[in-house]
Amino acid sequence: MARSSASTSASRLCIREQCFKVEKAATDEARHRGLMFHKPLAPDEGMLLLFKDAQNYRIWMKNMSFPLDVFWLDQHLKILSFRSDVPPCEISPCPTYAPSEPAYHVLELPAGTAQRLQLAPGDQFSFRKSPS
């Protein structure tokens, strides 16, 4: 991944047979920065914004140069709702995007992932160990 700091760490998040190297953002600073100024994601990369409680966490695409598929997940990593092909912000103020119900986590993956994998609410991600 492009950057890593004390506030982020990488993990392997999978759904069905597809796995993603996700950068976990667990601090306010890391979640606020998100993927701003990041190079475009590879098809198997993403970012997981981790929160301690369920809320209607809104995202925006400020300082982004590529679109994303955004998934709101429950505490067990089940998809509650998602938005496909969320475009970079081109005007100020930037629009924000919210889930259909409170979520614990926000997962950002390359645009087209939801369609390519035919993902839907109720589908479940899981953490997996890297192959040895």
N, C-alpha and C positions, 0 to 999 in steps of 0.2 A: 504494500500500500504506500501511498505517497508520503504520509507523515504518521508519526506515532509519538505520543508524549505520555507523561505520567497520568494524564486524564483519559487516555484512550488505550485500548488494547485490541488485539486481533483475535478472532475466533472463527470457527467453521460452523456455519448455520446451513442446515439442509432441509429440503422438502422433496419427498419422493427420492429420486436418484440424483437430483441436482443439488450441489453444494456451493456455497458462496463464502469467500473469505471476507468476513465483515469486521470493520473497525467498530469497536464498541465505544460509545460516548456516554460516560456516566456522570460527568460533572456539568454544572450549569454552563461553564465556559465552553466545554467541548460540544454540548448539545446546541448552544447558540451558534457556534461557528459551523457545525455540521460539515457539509461538503463545500462550503464557500471557498472559492479560489482553487478548488481541487481539479486535477486533470480529469478528463472523462474516465468513467469507470470501465474496466474490462467486463465482459459478460458474466464473470464469476466473482465480482466484487460488490461490496455494498457497505452501508453504515447502519448500525443499530443504535438508536437513541434509547437509553435505559432510564426509566423513572421509578420512583418508589411507591407511587399510588396511581390509581386510574383517574384520568381527567381527559377533557377534550383538547389534547395537545395539537396546536395548530402549527403548520410548517409554512415556510415561505421559501422562495427561490432567489433571494438576494445574492448578488455576486456569483451566480452560477452561469456556466457556459454550455450546459447540456441538460436535457430533460431526464426526469426520473419517474419510476413507478414508486408510489408511496403506500406502505401498508401500515395500518394501525393494528396492533396485536394485544391480546389479553396477557395475563401473567404467565400463561402456559404456552405462549407463542402461537396461539391460534389466531388466524386472520379474522378480525371483526369487520373491517371495511378497507377499501383501497381506492386510490386514484391512479389512473394510467396516464402516462405521457404528460406529466406535469411540466410545463415549459419554464425555462429560465425567466426571471423577472426582467422586463424591458422598459417598464415605466415605474415612476415613483408616485405614490407609495405602492409597494409590491402587494399583490393579492396574497391572501393566506388561504390555506386549505385545512379543513377540520374533518375529523372522523364522524361517523354516524352515531357513535356512542362512545362513552369514556373508554380509554385504552391505557395500558401500562407502558407500551413501547411503540416506537415508530421505526419502521424498517424502510430504508431507501435503497432501491436497486435500479439497475439500468432500465431505461424506458424500453418497453416491449416485453419485459420479463413475464408479467402477468398473462399476457396473451400467449406468449411462446409456451409457457408451462400450463396454460389453462387453469390459472389459480382462481379461487373463489372464496368468499367468506366461509369459515368453517374448516378450511384446510389448515394444517398444522406444520409449523417449522420445528426443528429440534437441533440441539447442539450435538455435534459428533466429533470424536477425536480424529486428528489427522492420521492418514494411513502411515504405517511405519515403513 
